[in-house]
Amino acid sequence: MFLHVVMLQLSAAADAQFHARVQGYCDRILAECEGVAGYAFRPNQASRADGLTHAVVAAFADGPAHDRYQVSPAHQEMKAYMANFIERLVVFDGDIPTFS
């Protein structure tokens, strides 16, 4: 399994309409991108978040599925839309073990 986590500090302009539109992109990614095991945009509940208020958390079957997602139309449109609302971001990409 391949994990992709994007921690975001959003601007004050990220209102309810922004969040609804991003959720629509998440739904598209789940429907359109082969190999996506899970995909969510959520508020960060950590008390040590250092201003990183939200995250995109995604799990993929493998690295190649992540690579296909990166260039997918749904992801490219989501990134373009979100760009003006993001003040800072941090990304983690990596293989994770399967837990039983």
N, CA, C and O atoms as CSV, one atom per row, in Angstrom:
chain,resi,resn,atom,element,x,y,z
A,1,MET,N,N,0.845,-1.175,0.000
A,1,MET,CA,C,0.000,0.000,0.000
A,1,MET,C,C,0.893,1.241,0.000
A,1,MET,O,O,1.968,1.248,0.600
A,2,PHE,N,N,0.428,2.288,-0.683
A,2,PHE,CA,C,1.164,3.546,-0.785
A,2,PHE,C,C,0.316,4.647,-0.162
A,2,PHE,O,O,-0.861,4.798,-0.492
A,3,LEU,N,N,0.918,5.412,0.737
A,3,LEU,CA,C,0.205,6.466,1.454
A,3,LEU,C,C,0.649,7.834,0.964
A,3,LEU,O,O,1.839,8.073,0.760
A,4,HIS,N,N,-0.316,8.733,0.776
A,4,HIS,CA,C,-0.088,10.112,0.329
A,4,HIS,C,C,-0.835,11.014,1.305
A,4,HIS,O,O,-2.062,10.958,1.386
A,5,VAL,N,N,-0.098,11.849,2.052
A,5,VAL,CA,C,-0.704,12.759,3.020
A,5,VAL,C,C,-0.235,14.168,2.701
A,5,VAL,O,O,0.966,14.429,2.617
A,6,VAL,N,N,-1.188,15.076,2.523
A,6,VAL,CA,C,-0.879,16.481,2.275
A,6,VAL,C,C,-1.475,17.285,3.416
A,6,VAL,O,O,-2.695,17.397,3.537
A,7,MET,N,N,-0.607,17.846,4.256
A,7,MET,CA,C,-1.036,18.689,5.377
A,7,MET,C,C,-1.093,20.131,4.873
A,7,MET,O,O,-0.159,20.602,4.223
A,8,LEU,N,N,-2.194,20.832,5.175
A,8,LEU,CA,C,-2.449,22.149,4.605
A,8,LEU,C,C,-2.737,23.201,5.666
A,8,LEU,O,O,-3.430,22.936,6.648
A,9,GLN,N,N,-2.210,24.369,5.461
A,9,GLN,CA,C,-2.647,25.550,6.203
A,9,GLN,C,C,-3.468,26.356,5.210
A,9,GLN,O,O,-2.931,26.886,4.238
A,10,LEU,N,N,-4.764,26.446,5.453
A,10,LEU,CA,C,-5.664,27.137,4.546
A,10,LEU,C,C,-5.822,28.596,4.939
A,10,LEU,O,O,-5.693,28.950,6.111
A,11,SER,N,N,-6.100,29.429,3.968
A,11,SER,CA,C,-6.350,30.851,4.225
A,11,SER,C,C,-7.772,31.028,4.762
A,11,SER,O,O,-8.590,30.110,4.703
A,12,ALA,N,N,-8.046,32.206,5.278
A,12,ALA,CA,C,-9.375,32.523,5.795
A,12,ALA,C,C,-10.426,32.497,4.693
A,12,ALA,O,O,-11.616,32.390,4.988
A,13,ALA,N,N,-10.017,32.590,3.436
A,13,ALA,CA,C,-10.952,32.572,2.304
A,13,ALA,C,C,-11.563,31.190,2.065
A,13,ALA,O,O,-12.508,31.066,1.286
A,14,ALA,N,N,-11.043,30.157,2.716
A,14,ALA,CA,C,-11.550,28.786,2.531
A,14,ALA,C,C,-12.858,28.632,3.313
A,14,ALA,O,O,-12.863,28.177,4.457
A,15,ASP,N,N,-13.951,29.016,2.678
A,15,ASP,CA,C,-15.269,29.020,3.311
A,15,ASP,C,C,-16.012,27.705,3.039
A,15,ASP,O,O,-15.440,26.753,2.508
A,16,ALA,N,N,-17.280,27.675,3.409
A,16,ALA,CA,C,-18.083,26.464,3.231
A,16,ALA,C,C,-18.173,26.059,1.758
A,16,ALA,O,O,-18.168,24.869,1.445
A,17,GLN,N,N,-18.254,27.028,0.863
A,17,GLN,CA,C,-18.303,26.726,-0.569
A,17,GLN,C,C,-17.007,26.051,-1.022
A,17,GLN,O,O,-17.040,25.104,-1.808
A,18,PHE,N,N,-15.872,26.535,-0.528
A,18,PHE,CA,C,-14.582,25.912,-0.825
A,18,PHE,C,C,-14.595,24.445,-0.387
A,18,PHE,O,O,-14.249,23.557,-1.166
A,19,HIS,N,N,-14.996,24.198,0.857
A,19,HIS,CA,C,-14.983,22.838,1.394
A,19,HIS,C,C,-15.923,21.916,0.609
A,19,HIS,O,O,-15.593,20.755,0.367
A,20,ALA,N,N,-17.081,22.428,0.215
A,20,ALA,CA,C,-18.016,21.611,-0.566
A,20,ALA,C,C,-17.424,21.262,-1.931
A,20,ALA,O,O,-17.570,20.136,-2.406
A,21,ARG,N,N,-16.766,22.219,-2.553
A,21,ARG,CA,C,-16.173,21.949,-3.872
A,21,ARG,C,C,-15.030,20.949,-3.763
A,21,ARG,O,O,-14.898,20.062,-4.606
A,22,VAL,N,N,-14.204,21.086,-2.730
A,22,VAL,CA,C,-13.109,20.129,-2.533
A,22,VAL,C,C,-13.680,18.735,-2.290
A,22,VAL,O,O,-13.130,17.754,-2.791
A,23,GLN,N,N,-14.767,18.626,-1.536
A,23,GLN,CA,C,-15.384,17.315,-1.316
A,23,GLN,C,C,-15.848,16.716,-2.643
A,23,GLN,O,O,-15.747,15.507,-2.847
A,24,GLY,N,N,-16.348,17.547,-3.530
A,24,GLY,CA,C,-16.735,17.073,-4.859
A,24,GLY,C,C,-15.553,16.504,-5.621
A,24,GLY,O,O,-15.675,15.472,-6.281
A,25,TYR,N,N,-14.411,17.168,-5.536
A,25,TYR,CA,C,-13.203,16.636,-6.179
A,25,TYR,C,C,-12.808,15.300,-5.558
A,25,TYR,O,O,-12.422,14.372,-6.270
A,26,CYS,N,N,-12.902,15.200,-4.245
A,26,CYS,CA,C,-12.570,13.929,-3.578
A,26,CYS,C,C,-13.467,12.802,-4.088
A,26,CYS,O,O,-12.997,11.694,-4.348
A,27,ASP,N,N,-14.750,13.090,-4.227
A,27,ASP,CA,C,-15.685,12.084,-4.738
A,27,ASP,C,C,-15.305,11.672,-6.157
A,27,ASP,O,O,-15.354,10.490,-6.496
A,28,ARG,N,N,-14.928,12.639,-6.982
A,28,ARG,CA,C,-14.505,12.332,-8.359
A,28,ARG,C,C,-13.269,11.449,-8.367
A,28,ARG,O,O,-13.197,10.481,-9.124
A,29,ILE,N,N,-12.303,11.781,-7.531
A,29,ILE,CA,C,-11.062,11.001,-7.485
A,29,ILE,C,C,-11.360,9.561,-7.108
A,29,ILE,O,O,-10.829,8.635,-7.721
A,30,LEU,N,N,-12.208,9.363,-6.101
A,30,LEU,CA,C,-12.577,8.002,-5.708
A,30,LEU,C,C,-13.264,7.252,-6.848
A,30,LEU,O,O,-13.055,6.051,-7.017
A,31,ALA,N,N,-14.079,7.955,-7.625
A,31,ALA,CA,C,-14.823,7.310,-8.714
A,31,ALA,C,C,-13.987,7.097,-9.966
A,31,ALA,O,O,-14.192,6.119,-10.686
A,32,GLU,N,N,-13.047,7.999,-10.234
A,32,GLU,CA,C,-12.355,8.003,-11.523
A,32,GLU,C,C,-10.944,7.419,-11.511
A,32,GLU,O,O,-10.453,6.994,-12.556
A,33,CYS,N,N,-10.295,7.388,-10.378
A,33,CYS,CA,C,-8.877,7.009,-10.339
A,33,CYS,C,C,-8.720,5.558,-9.893
A,33,CYS,O,O,-9.017,5.213,-8.750
A,34,GLU,N,N,-8.258,4.733,-10.790
A,34,GLU,CA,C,-8.039,3.315,-10.503
A,34,GLU,C,C,-6.927,3.150,-9.469
A,34,GLU,O,O,-5.890,3.808,-9.548
A,35,GLY,N,N,-7.152,2.273,-8.512
A,35,GLY,CA,C,-6.130,1.965,-7.518
A,35,GLY,C,C,-6.191,2.813,-6.258
A,35,GLY,O,O,-5.327,2.687,-5.389
A,36,VAL,N,N,-7.208,3.684,-6.141
A,36,VAL,CA,C,-7.369,4.484,-4.924
A,36,VAL,C,C,-8.139,3.641,-3.915
A,36,VAL,O,O,-9.290,3.275,-4.156
A,37,ALA,N,N,-7.505,3.333,-2.784
A,37,ALA,CA,C,-8.142,2.526,-1.749
A,37,ALA,C,C,-8.935,3.384,-0.775
A,37,ALA,O,O,-9.892,2.908,-0.163
A,38,GLY,N,N,-8.544,4.641,-0.629
A,38,GLY,CA,C,-9.242,5.573,0.242
A,38,GLY,C,C,-8.765,6.982,-0.036
A,38,GLY,O,O,-7.603,7.193,-0.383
A,39,TYR,N,N,-9.672,7.963,0.118
A,39,TYR,CA,C,-9.312,9.351,-0.181
A,39,TYR,C,C,-10.217,10.268,0.618
A,39,TYR,O,O,-11.441,10.173,0.525
A,40,ALA,N,N,-9.620,11.161,1.409
A,40,ALA,CA,C,-10.429,12.045,2.244
A,40,ALA,C,C,-9.736,13.386,2.465
A,40,ALA,O,O,-8.509,13.460,2.531
A,41,PHE,N,N,-10.534,14.440,2.577
A,41,PHE,CA,C,-10.090,15.781,2.963
A,41,PHE,C,C,-10.754,16.061,4.299
A,41,PHE,O,O,-11.981,16.109,4.392
A,42,ARG,N,N,-9.937,16.249,5.340
A,42,ARG,CA,C,-10.472,16.373,6.694
A,42,ARG,C,C,-9.761,17.463,7.484
A,42,ARG,O,O,-8.612,17.803,7.199
A,43,PRO,N,N,-10.465,18.017,8.496
A,43,PRO,CA,C,-9.804,18.950,9.410
A,43,PRO,C,C,-8.787,18.205,10.272
A,43,PRO,O,O,-8.984,17.040,10.619
A,44,ASN,N,N,-7.719,18.880,10.605
A,44,ASN,CA,C,-6.679,18.298,11.458
A,44,ASN,C,C,-7.095,18.478,12.913
A,44,ASN,O,O,-7.330,19.604,13.353
A,45,GLN,N,N,-7.187,17.402,13.652
A,45,GLN,CA,C,-7.600,17.443,15.055
A,45,GLN,C,C,-6.418,17.472,16.017
A,45,GLN,O,O,-6.621,17.513,17.231
A,46,ALA,N,N,-5.192,17.451,15.506
A,46,ALA,CA,C,-4.003,17.407,16.358
A,46,ALA,C,C,-3.781,18.740,17.067
A,46,ALA,O,O,-3.904,19.804,16.461
A,47,SER,N,N,-3.457,18.670,18.337
A,47,SER,CA,C,-3.152,19.883,19.101
A,47,SER,C,C,-1.772,20.426,18.746
A,47,SER,O,O,-1.469,21.578,19.057
A,48,ARG,N,N,-0.939,19.630,18.110
A,48,ARG,CA,C,0.422,20.038,17.714
A,48,ARG,C,C,0.517,20.276,16.216
A,48,ARG,O,O,1.548,19.982,15.611
A,49,ALA,N,N,-0.535,20.801,15.610
A,49,ALA,CA,C,-0.632,20.907,14.155
A,49,ALA,C,C,0.214,22.030,13.563
A,49,ALA,O,O,0.411,22.060,12.349
A,50,ASP,N,N,0.712,22.936,14.366
A,50,ASP,CA,C,1.565,24.029,13.882
A,50,ASP,C,C,0.909,24.804,12.736
A,50,ASP,O,O,1.565,25.161,11.758
A,51,GLY,N,N,-0.393,25.056,12.873
A,51,GLY,CA,C,-1.103,25.835,11.869
A,51,GLY,C,C,-1.602,25.045,10.673
A,51,GLY,O,O,-2.299,25.601,9.824
A,52,LEU,N,N,-1.266,23.769,10.581
A,52,LEU,CA,C,-1.726,22.924,9.473
A,52,LEU,C,C,-3.136,22.433,9.816
A,52,LEU,O,O,-3.310,21.473,10.567
A,53,THR,N,N,-4.124,23.105,9.253
A,53,THR,CA,C,-5.512,22.960,9.685
A,53,THR,C,C,-6.262,21.787,9.066
A,53,THR,O,O,-7.244,21.313,9.637
A,54,HIS,N,N,-5.812,21.315,7.906
A,54,HIS,CA,C,-6.519,20.269,7.169
A,54,HIS,C,C,-5.518,19.318,6.524
A,54,HIS,O,O,-4.322,19.598,6.453
A,55,ALA,N,N,-6.037,18.190,6.059
A,55,ALA,CA,C,-5.182,17.232,5.350
A,55,ALA,C,C,-5.976,16.501,4.281
A,55,ALA,O,O,-7.171,16.244,4.429
A,56,VAL,N,N,-5.291,16.178,3.218
A,56,VAL,CA,C,-5.766,15.198,2.251
A,56,VAL,C,C,-5.022,13.914,2.600
A,56,VAL,O,O,-3.791,13.885,2.608
A,57,VAL,N,N,-5.762,12.869,2.883
A,57,VAL,CA,C,-5.171,11.580,3.242
A,57,VAL,C,C,-5.648,10.565,2.214
A,57,VAL,O,O,-6.848,10.354,2.039
A,58,ALA,N,N,-4.692,9.944,1.538
A,58,ALA,CA,C,-5.038,9.018,0.473
A,58,ALA,C,C,-4.208,7.751,0.578
A,58,ALA,O,O,-3.021,7.786,0.905
A,59,ALA,N,N,-4.858,6.637,0.293
A,59,ALA,CA,C,-4.176,5.346,0.237
A,59,ALA,C,C,-4.373,4.763,-1.154
A,59,ALA,O,O,-5.468,4.807,-1.715
A,60,PHE,N,N,-3.301,4.220,-1.693
A,60,PHE,CA,C,-3.305,3.666,-3.046
A,60,PHE,C,C,-2.835,2.222,-2.998
A,60,PHE,O,O,-2.092,1.828,-2.099
A,61,ALA,N,N,-3.271,1.447,-3.964
A,61,ALA,CA,C,-2.868,0.043,-4.036
A,61,ALA,C,C,-1.352,-0.088,-4.097
A,61,ALA,O,O,-0.777,-1.010,-3.519
A,62,ASP,N,N,-0.706,0.845,-4.804
A,62,ASP,CA,C,0.746,0.794,-4.971
A,62,ASP,C,C,1.240,2.141,-5.511
A,62,ASP,O,O,0.440,3.031,-5.801
A,63,GLY,N,N,2.545,2.278,-5.640
A,63,GLY,CA,C,3.144,3.503,-6.154
A,63,GLY,C,C,2.665,3.890,-7.543
A,63,GLY,O,O,2.381,5.065,-7.779
A,64,PRO,N,N,2.566,2.939,-8.479
A,64,PRO,CA,C,2.060,3.293,-9.806
A,64,PRO,C,C,0.635,3.863,-9.782
A,64,PRO,O,O,0.319,4.749,-10.576
A,65,ALA,N,N,-0.229,3.371,-8.887
A,65,ALA,CA,C,-1.582,3.935,-8.772
A,65,ALA,C,C,-1.505,5.387,-8.310
A,65,ALA,O,O,-2.265,6.231,-8.785
A,66,HIS,N,N,-0.597,5.678,-7.392
A,66,HIS,CA,C,-0.375,7.059,-6.941
A,66,HIS,C,C,0.108,7.923,-8.103
A,66,HIS,O,O,-0.342,9.057,-8.264
A,67,ASP,N,N,1.013,7.396,-8.903
A,67,ASP,CA,C,1.535,8.144,-10.050
A,67,ASP,C,C,0.419,8.476,-11.051
A,67,ASP,O,O,0.378,9.580,-11.595
A,68,ARG,N,N,-0.479,7.523,-11.287
A,68,ARG,CA,C,-1.606,7.773,-12.203
A,68,ARG,C,C,-2.532,8.851,-11.633
A,68,ARG,O,O,-3.000,9.718,-12.371
A,69,TYR,N,N,-2.793,8.800,-10.353
A,69,TYR,CA,C,-3.615,9.801,-9.679
A,69,TYR,C,C,-3.018,11.200,-9.831
A,69,TYR,O,O,-3.744,12.166,-10.068
A,70,GLN,N,N,-1.705,11.304,-9.696
A,70,GLN,CA,C,-1.047,12.618,-9.759
A,70,GLN,C,C,-1.347,13.349,-11.062
A,70,GLN,O,O,-1.456,14.575,-11.063
A,71,VAL,N,N,-1.481,12.636,-12.153
A,71,VAL,CA,C,-1.709,13.269,-13.455
A,71,VAL,C,C,-3.172,13.197,-13.908
A,71,VAL,O,O,-3.500,13.631,-15.012
A,72,SER,N,N,-4.041,12.658,-13.066
A,72,SER,CA,C,-5.452,12.534,-13.443
A,72,SER,C,C,-6.111,13.908,-13.557
A,72,SER,O,O,-5.728,14.837,-12.847
A,73,PRO,N,N,-7.092,14.042,-14.439
A,73,PRO,CA,C,-7.793,15.321,-14.573
A,73,PRO,C,C,-8.434,15.791,-13.265
A,73,PRO,O,O,-8.367,16.977,-12.941
A,74,ALA,N,N,-9.049,14.888,-12.518
A,74,ALA,CA,C,-9.701,15.285,-11.264
A,74,ALA,C,C,-8.691,15.873,-10.281
A,74,ALA,O,O,-8.969,16.888,-9.642
A,75,HIS,N,N,-7.530,15.248,-10.155
A,75,HIS,CA,C,-6.515,15.756,-9.233
A,75,HIS,C,C,-5.933,17.069,-9.724
A,75,HIS,O,O,-5.730,17.986,-8.929
A,76,GLN,N,N,-5.664,17.178,-11.001
A,76,GLN,CA,C,-5.114,18.421,-11.545
A,76,GLN,C,C,-6.091,19.584,-11.352
A,76,GLN,O,O,-5.676,20.694,-11.019
A,77,GLU,N,N,-7.383,19.335,-11.561
A,77,GLU,CA,C,-8.393,20.380,-11.351
A,77,GLU,C,C,-8.494,20.749,-9.878
A,77,GLU,O,O,-8.625,21.927,-9.545
A,78,MET,N,N,-8.435,19.763,-8.997
A,78,MET,CA,C,-8.495,20.012,-7.554
A,78,MET,C,C,-7.315,20.884,-7.118
A,78,MET,O,O,-7.497,21.861,-6.391
A,79,LYS,N,N,-6.115,20.534,-7.559
A,79,LYS,CA,C,-4.924,21.309,-7.196
A,79,LYS,C,C,-5.032,22.748,-7.684
A,79,LYS,O,O,-4.714,23.682,-6.948
A,80,ALA,N,N,-5.477,22.926,-8.917
A,80,ALA,CA,C,-5.595,24.275,-9.473
A,80,ALA,C,C,-6.608,25.105,-8.686
A,80,ALA,O,O,-6.376,26.283,-8.415
A,81,TYR,N,N,-7.721,24.490,-8.324
A,81,TYR,CA,C,-8.742,25.208,-7.560
A,81,TYR,C,C,-8.233,25.572,-6.158
A,81,TYR,O,O,-8.434,26.697,-5.700
A,82,MET,N,N,-7.588,24.645,-5.491
A,82,MET,CA,C,-7.164,24.853,-4.103
A,82,MET,C,C,-5.974,25.804,-3.959
A,82,MET,O,O,-5.776,26.381,-2.891
A,83,ALA,N,N,-5.191,25.971,-5.005
A,83,ALA,CA,C,-3.927,26.707,-4.917
A,83,ALA,C,C,-4.065,28.084,-4.279
A,83,ALA,O,O,-3.218,28.468,-3.472
A,84,ASN,N,N,-5.100,28.829,-4.615
A,84,ASN,CA,C,-5.262,30.181,-4.077
A,84,ASN,C,C,-5.715,30.216,-2.622
A,84,ASN,O,O,-5.753,31.286,-2.014
A,85,PHE,N,N,-6.058,29.067,-2.061
A,85,PHE,CA,C,-6.528,28.989,-0.685
A,85,PHE,C,C,-5.470,28.409,0.264
A,85,PHE,O,O,-5.686,28.365,1.476
A,86,ILE,N,N,-4.343,27.970,-0.273
A,86,ILE,CA,C,-3.316,27.289,0.527
A,86,ILE,C,C,-2.193,28.263,0.860
A,86,ILE,O,O,-1.580,28.857,-0.026
A,87,GLU,N,N,-1.939,28.412,2.157
A,87,GLU,CA,C,-0.832,29.256,2.609
A,87,GLU,C,C,0.450,28.460,2.797
A,87,GLU,O,O,1.554,28.981,2.639
A,88,ARG,N,N,0.280,27.188,3.138
A,88,ARG,CA,C,1.450,26.326,3.369
A,88,ARG,C,C,0.997,24.890,3.235
A,88,ARG,O,O,-0.146,24.554,3.547
A,89,LEU,N,N,1.921,24.028,2.758
A,89,LEU,CA,C,1.615,22.601,2.720
A,89,LEU,C,C,2.872,21.780,2.935
A,89,LEU,O,O,3.990,22.210,2.649
A,90,VAL,N,N,2.645,20.579,3.453
A,90,VAL,CA,C,3.705,19.605,3.696
A,90,VAL,C,C,3.184,18.270,3.181
A,90,VAL,O,O,2.033,17.911,3.429
A,91,VAL,N,N,4.031,17.533,2.463
A,91,VAL,CA,C,3.596,16.276,1.841
A,91,VAL,C,C,4.412,15.110,2.378
A,91,VAL,O,O,5.623,15.214,2.577
A,92,PHE,N,N,3.725,14.001,2.607
A,92,PHE,CA,C,4.374,12.710,2.860
A,92,PHE,C,C,3.889,11.753,1.799
A,92,PHE,O,O,2.684,11.634,1.577
A,93,ASP,N,N,4.796,11.072,1.141
A,93,ASP,CA,C,4.502,9.985,0.214
A,93,ASP,C,C,5.390,8.800,0.598
A,93,ASP,O,O,6.589,8.969,0.820
A,94,GLY,N,N,4.810,7.616,0.676
A,94,GLY,CA,C,5.649,6.465,0.952
A,94,GLY,C,C,4.877,5.171,1.061
A,94,GLY,O,O,3.671,5.152,1.310
A,95,ASP,N,N,5.612,4.087,0.867
A,95,ASP,CA,C,5.036,2.755,1.058
A,95,ASP,C,C,4.817,2.514,2.543
A,95,ASP,O,O,5.628,2.915,3.378
A,96,ILE,N,N,3.725,1.862,2.854
A,96,ILE,CA,C,3.473,1.488,4.243
A,96,ILE,C,C,3.210,-0.012,4.296
A,96,ILE,O,O,2.715,-0.599,3.334
A,97,PRO,N,N,3.544,-0.626,5.426
A,97,PRO,CA,C,3.297,-2.064,5.542
A,97,PRO,C,C,1.802,-2.348,5.676
A,97,PRO,O,O,1.033,-1.490,6.109
A,98,THR,N,N,1.415,-3.527,5.311
A,98,THR,CA,C,0.047,-3.976,5.522
A,98,THR,C,C,-0.055,-4.507,6.947
A,98,THR,O,O,0.716,-5.374,7.359
A,99,PHE,N,N,-1.007,-3.978,7.679
A,99,PHE,CA,C,-1.205,-4.399,9.066
A,99,PHE,C,C,-2.298,-5.446,9.130
A,99,PHE,O,O,-3.295,-5.369,8.412
A,100,SER,N,N,-2.099,-6.433,10.004
A,100,SER,CA,C,-3.137,-7.459,10.130
A,100,SER,C,C,-3.661,-7.541,11.528
A,100,SER,O,O,-4.541,-8.353,11.811
